[in-house]
Amino acid sequence: MKLELNRHNANILRMAEEHPEILVLSADLGSSCEIKEFSKKYPDRYLSMGIAEQNMCSWAAGLAREGYRPFIHTFSVFLYRRILDQLEMSVAYPNLPVVFCGFVPGITTPGGVTHQSTNDIGVVRTVPNFAIFDIGDATEIDSVLDIAYNYNGPVYIRQLRKAVPRLFPADKPMVFNRARVISKEKDADVTIFSSSICTEEALRATVALKNKGVKVNHLHVSTLKPFTDPQVVNACKNSKYGVLTIENGTVVGGLGTCVAELMAEKGIQKPLIKVGLQDQYAHGASKMYLLEHYHMDAMTLIKGVEKLMGVKLGIKKQDLQEIRFEDFTAV
């Protein structure tokens, strides 16, 4: 499958041409956040704020009050952990339309704990007014900025960069608060919910599972707040043995927690296995090494299915499809 480069750059340029009120703010990471071309084409609409994310957030709030639409850019870890007070009081409380474009989410950076936003979803979910989008492929990169603009409120995007595969058809864009149904069975054995880079791991797992006769519902989730899609409830109900989630971050407060809360609210009495970082920090290494080391990969998902079903399927690592995401080699 072809990997596509610099999708965010192409789409922020397109958005800026359509909406002259859009401004781009950067915390000294223009190249790393794929907005250098924007600075060249629209120098008067590009604000380089230096390594000062708190100040950048406050500036964005002021600009939003004056009718501009700021899109602020840095690594995702710096868009919630470092600036939480400004994020809440300057943007969320007055419900201003500021888009937080956070790059290298979860374990997609080799930079270690200082650069890994592994608990960001759980933190930002508690902030009123915010929408949260967790991007999984090139098609969603192409879609998410329009959705964020139309939301017309605070938005946090867990964005992907560099070489990204197109897992989903280009003519079927991401839809706000609606999961993407990848596979659907009338009488499914298990239901899998995946997000971010872990959707590719889930795809690798589901192909192997289906080859062993396992009936799988698989839904890719890109909107983590709000989380009211009725498809999620229906898929959980239509699952004989139980439900699994797999996500690029801690299982505390993220996708698994979203699904667990919804199952509890709707009285769905099915087992739930949450695959992800298990209440711990990760160290720095390549993405594929970290996914396997911290049991966030396709084989872990398959073992979870075996646990729910009470069977041994005999699937080995070499039975899985090839990996399409590149490892990031630089911060």
C-alpha positions as CSV (number, residue, x, y, z in Angstrom):
1,M,0.0,0.0,0.0
2,K,1.3,3.5,-0.9
3,L,2.4,5.7,1.9
4,E,1.4,9.4,1.5
5,L,3.4,12.3,2.7
6,N,2.6,15.7,4.2
7,R,-1.2,15.4,4.1
8,H,-1.7,18.0,6.9
9,N,0.3,20.6,5.0
10,A,-1.8,20.2,1.9
11,N,-5.0,20.4,3.8
12,I,-4.2,23.4,6.0
13,L,-3.3,25.3,2.8
14,R,-6.6,24.3,1.2
15,M,-8.5,25.4,4.3
16,A,-6.7,28.7,4.4
17,E,-7.6,29.4,0.8
18,E,-11.2,28.8,1.6
19,H,-11.3,30.6,4.9
20,P,-9.2,33.8,5.1
21,E,-9.8,34.1,8.8
22,I,-7.7,31.0,9.5
23,L,-4.4,31.7,11.2
24,V,-1.6,29.2,11.9
25,L,0.3,29.4,15.1
26,S,3.5,27.3,15.8
27,A,5.6,26.7,18.9
28,D,8.8,26.5,17.0
29,L,7.9,23.2,15.3
30,G,6.9,24.3,11.8
31,S,8.8,21.6,9.9
32,S,7.9,18.9,12.5
33,C,4.2,19.8,12.3
34,E,4.2,20.2,8.5
35,I,3.3,23.8,8.3
36,K,6.4,25.4,6.8
37,E,4.8,25.7,3.4
38,F,1.9,27.6,5.0
39,S,4.5,30.1,6.4
40,K,5.8,30.6,2.9
41,K,2.5,31.1,1.2
42,Y,0.7,33.0,3.9
43,P,3.5,34.8,5.9
44,D,1.1,37.3,7.3
45,R,-1.2,34.6,8.7
46,Y,1.6,32.5,10.2
47,L,2.7,33.3,13.8
48,S,5.8,31.7,15.1
49,M,5.4,31.9,18.9
50,G,8.7,30.2,19.9
51,I,9.0,27.5,22.6
52,A,6.2,29.1,24.6
53,E,3.0,27.0,24.3
54,Q,1.2,28.7,27.2
55,N,1.7,32.1,25.6
56,M,0.6,30.6,22.2
57,C,-2.6,29.3,23.7
58,S,-3.4,32.7,25.3
59,W,-2.7,34.4,22.0
60,A,-5.0,32.0,20.2
61,A,-7.8,32.7,22.6
62,G,-7.5,36.4,22.1
63,L,-7.4,36.0,18.3
64,A,-10.5,33.8,18.4
65,R,-12.3,36.5,20.4
66,E,-11.5,38.9,17.5
67,G,-13.1,36.7,14.9
68,Y,-10.0,34.8,13.7
69,R,-9.9,31.0,13.6
70,P,-6.5,29.9,15.1
71,F,-5.0,26.5,14.4
72,I,-2.2,26.0,16.9
73,H,0.6,23.5,16.2
74,T,3.1,21.6,18.3
75,F,3.6,18.1,19.6
76,S,0.4,16.8,21.3
77,V,2.1,16.3,24.7
78,F,2.7,20.1,24.9
79,L,-0.9,20.9,24.0
80,Y,-2.4,19.5,27.2
81,R,0.2,18.7,29.8
82,R,2.2,22.0,29.6
83,I,-0.7,24.4,29.0
84,L,-3.7,22.8,30.8
85,D,-4.6,26.0,32.8
86,Q,-4.6,28.2,29.7
87,L,-6.4,25.5,27.7
88,E,-9.2,25.4,30.3
89,M,-9.5,29.0,31.4
90,S,-8.6,30.9,28.1
91,V,-10.2,28.6,25.5
92,A,-12.6,26.0,27.0
93,Y,-14.3,28.1,29.6
94,P,-15.3,30.8,27.0
95,N,-15.9,28.1,24.4
96,L,-13.7,29.6,21.8
97,P,-13.1,28.1,18.3
98,V,-9.4,27.2,18.7
99,V,-8.1,24.1,17.0
100,F,-5.3,22.3,18.8
101,C,-3.3,20.3,16.2
102,G,-1.2,17.9,18.3
103,F,1.4,15.8,16.5
104,V,3.2,12.5,17.3
105,P,0.4,11.3,19.7
106,G,1.0,8.3,22.0
107,I,4.0,6.2,21.2
108,T,4.4,7.5,17.6
109,T,7.6,9.3,18.7
110,P,10.9,7.8,19.9
111,G,11.4,10.8,22.2
112,G,10.4,8.9,25.3
113,V,8.1,10.1,28.1
114,T,8.8,13.8,27.7
115,H,7.4,13.7,24.2
116,Q,4.7,10.9,24.4
117,S,1.1,12.0,25.0
118,T,-0.1,8.8,26.4
119,N,-2.8,10.1,28.8
120,D,-3.9,13.1,26.8
121,I,-7.4,11.7,25.9
122,G,-8.2,11.0,29.5
123,V,-7.2,14.5,30.5
124,V,-8.9,16.5,27.7
125,R,-12.1,14.4,28.0
126,T,-12.7,16.0,31.4
127,V,-12.5,19.5,29.9
128,P,-16.0,20.9,29.0
129,N,-16.8,22.0,25.5
130,F,-13.8,20.2,23.9
131,A,-14.2,17.8,20.9
132,I,-11.4,15.2,20.5
133,F,-10.4,13.5,17.2
134,D,-7.9,10.7,17.0
135,I,-6.7,10.3,13.4
136,G,-6.0,6.9,11.8
137,D,-5.0,7.4,8.2
138,A,-4.5,9.8,5.2
139,T,-8.3,9.9,4.5
140,E,-8.9,11.2,8.0
141,I,-6.1,13.7,7.8
142,D,-7.9,15.0,4.6
143,S,-11.2,15.2,6.5
144,V,-10.5,16.4,10.0
145,L,-9.7,20.1,9.5
146,D,-13.1,20.7,7.9
147,I,-14.8,18.9,10.8
148,A,-12.8,20.9,13.3
149,Y,-13.7,24.2,11.6
150,N,-17.4,23.4,11.4
151,Y,-17.4,22.3,15.1
152,N,-16.9,26.0,15.9
153,G,-15.6,25.4,19.4
154,P,-12.4,24.0,21.1
155,V,-11.0,21.0,19.3
156,Y,-8.1,18.7,20.1
157,I,-6.7,16.7,17.2
158,R,-4.3,13.8,17.7
159,Q,-2.7,14.3,14.3
160,L,-0.3,12.0,12.3
161,R,2.6,13.2,10.2
162,K,5.2,12.1,7.7
163,A,4.4,8.8,5.8
164,V,0.9,7.7,6.4
165,P,-1.1,4.9,4.7
166,R,-4.5,5.4,3.2
167,L,-6.4,2.7,5.0
168,F,-9.9,4.0,4.0
169,P,-11.2,5.1,0.6
170,A,-10.5,8.7,-0.3
171,D,-14.1,9.2,-1.2
172,K,-15.4,8.1,2.2
173,P,-14.2,10.8,4.6
174,M,-14.3,10.8,8.3
175,V,-17.7,11.7,9.8
176,F,-18.2,13.6,13.1
177,N,-19.1,11.4,16.0
178,R,-19.6,8.4,13.8
179,A,-17.4,5.3,13.9
180,R,-16.2,3.7,10.6
181,V,-17.6,0.2,10.2
182,I,-14.8,-1.9,8.8
183,S,-16.4,-5.3,9.2
184,K,-19.9,-6.3,10.4
185,E,-21.3,-9.7,11.1
186,K,-24.9,-10.5,11.9
187,D,-24.0,-12.9,14.8
188,A,-20.5,-11.7,15.7
189,D,-18.3,-13.6,18.1
190,V,-16.4,-10.5,19.1
191,T,-16.5,-6.8,18.6
192,I,-13.3,-4.8,18.2
193,F,-13.0,-1.0,18.5
194,S,-9.7,0.6,17.4
195,S,-8.3,4.1,17.0
196,S,-5.2,5.9,15.7
197,I,-2.3,3.8,14.5
198,C,-3.7,0.8,16.4
199,T,-6.4,0.5,13.7
200,E,-3.8,-1.0,11.4
201,E,-2.9,-3.5,14.1
202,A,-6.6,-4.4,14.5
203,L,-6.8,-4.8,10.7
204,R,-3.9,-7.2,10.7
205,A,-5.5,-9.1,13.6
206,T,-9.0,-9.3,12.1
207,V,-7.8,-10.8,8.8
208,A,-6.0,-13.6,10.7
209,L,-9.0,-14.1,13.0
210,K,-11.4,-14.4,10.0
211,N,-9.2,-16.9,8.4
212,K,-9.7,-19.0,11.5
213,G,-13.5,-18.7,11.2
214,V,-13.9,-16.0,13.9
215,K,-16.8,-13.6,13.2
216,V,-15.6,-10.1,13.9
217,N,-17.3,-6.7,14.2
218,H,-14.6,-4.1,13.7
219,L,-15.2,-0.4,14.1
220,H,-12.6,2.4,13.8
221,V,-13.3,5.3,16.2
222,S,-12.0,8.8,15.3
223,T,-14.3,10.9,17.5
224,L,-13.6,10.3,21.1
225,K,-15.6,13.3,22.4
226,P,-18.5,13.4,22.0
227,F,-19.0,9.7,22.3
228,T,-22.6,9.0,21.6
229,D,-22.6,7.1,18.3
230,P,-25.4,4.5,18.5
231,Q,-23.4,2.1,16.2
232,V,-21.1,1.5,19.2
233,V,-23.9,0.4,21.4
234,N,-25.4,-1.9,18.7
235,A,-22.0,-3.5,18.0
236,C,-21.4,-4.2,21.6
237,K,-24.9,-5.8,21.9
238,N,-24.2,-7.9,18.8
239,S,-21.2,-9.7,20.2
240,K,-21.5,-13.2,21.5
241,Y,-18.3,-13.5,23.6
242,G,-17.4,-9.9,24.4
243,V,-15.7,-6.6,23.3
244,L,-12.1,-5.5,22.8
245,T,-10.6,-2.1,22.4
246,I,-7.1,-1.2,21.2
247,E,-5.6,2.3,21.4
248,N,-2.5,4.3,21.1
249,G,-2.2,5.4,24.7
250,T,-3.1,4.4,28.2
251,V,-6.2,2.4,28.7
252,V,-7.2,4.7,31.6
253,G,-9.5,7.4,30.3
254,G,-9.1,6.7,26.6
255,L,-11.1,4.7,24.0
256,G,-11.4,1.7,26.3
257,T,-12.9,3.8,29.0
258,C,-15.3,5.5,26.6
259,V,-16.6,2.1,25.5
260,A,-16.8,0.8,29.1
261,E,-18.8,3.9,30.2
262,L,-21.2,3.5,27.4
263,M,-21.6,-0.2,28.0
264,A,-22.3,0.5,31.7
265,E,-24.8,3.2,30.9
266,K,-26.7,1.0,28.5
267,G,-26.6,-2.1,30.7
268,I,-24.6,-4.2,28.2
269,Q,-23.4,-7.2,30.3
270,K,-20.5,-8.4,28.2
271,P,-16.8,-8.8,29.1
272,L,-14.4,-6.0,27.9
273,I,-10.7,-6.3,27.3
274,K,-8.8,-3.1,26.9
275,V,-5.6,-3.3,24.9
276,G,-3.2,-0.4,25.2
277,L,-0.6,1.1,27.6
278,Q,-1.5,-0.4,31.0
279,D,-1.3,2.5,33.5
280,Q,2.4,3.1,32.9
281,Y,4.8,5.4,31.1
282,A,6.6,4.2,28.0
283,H,10.3,4.6,27.1
284,G,11.7,5.8,23.9
285,A,12.1,3.4,20.9
286,S,10.6,2.7,17.5
287,K,6.9,2.5,17.2
288,M,6.7,-1.1,16.2
289,Y,9.1,-2.1,19.1
290,L,6.9,-0.2,21.6
291,L,3.7,-1.6,20.3
292,E,5.0,-5.1,20.8
293,H,6.9,-4.4,24.0
294,Y,3.9,-2.8,25.8
295,H,1.4,-5.4,24.3
296,M,-0.5,-2.9,22.1
297,D,-0.2,-4.9,18.9
298,A,-2.1,-7.3,16.7
299,M,-0.9,-10.4,18.5
300,T,-2.1,-9.1,21.9
301,L,-5.5,-8.4,20.4
302,I,-5.6,-12.0,19.1
303,K,-4.7,-13.3,22.5
304,G,-7.6,-11.2,23.9
305,V,-10.0,-12.8,21.5
306,E,-8.8,-16.3,22.5
307,K,-9.3,-15.4,26.1
308,L,-12.9,-14.2,25.5
309,M,-13.8,-17.2,23.4
310,G,-11.9,-19.8,25.5
311,V,-10.0,-21.2,22.6
312,K,-6.5,-21.4,21.1
313,L,-6.5,-20.3,17.5
314,G,-2.9,-21.2,16.7
315,I,-2.2,-17.8,15.0
316,K,1.5,-16.8,14.8
317,K,3.1,-13.5,14.1
318,Q,4.2,-14.6,10.7
319,D,0.5,-15.2,9.8
320,L,-0.2,-11.5,10.0
321,Q,-0.4,-9.0,7.1
322,E,2.6,-6.7,6.5
323,I,2.9,-3.4,8.4
324,R,2.1,-0.3,6.4
325,F,3.0,2.5,8.9
326,E,6.6,3.7,8.9
327,D,8.5,3.9,12.1
328,F,9.5,7.5,12.8
329,T,13.2,7.9,12.9
330,A,13.5,11.5,14.2
331,V,11.7,13.7,16.7
